[in-house]
Amino acid sequence: MRNEIIKLLNSNISAYKISKDTGVNEATIKQLRLGKSKLDRLGLLNAEKLYNYQKQLERENE
């Protein structure tokens, strides 16, 4: 799960789009990208949303 979320955070997709598509707060995504928040501290619900979004993107690009 961690690797998929890291892939998403390292992508060129804007924090706004990820937030809009997943419901995860945009500020949370920005904090993770900047390293101000740690992935270890991310709540399970938000982690699942980000993971599922990355998997969905991968399926769409197959």
Secondary structure, 3 states (H helix, E strand, C coil): CHHHHHHHHCCCCCHHHHHHHHCCCHHHHHHHHHCCCCHHHCCHHHHHHHHHHHHHHHHHCC
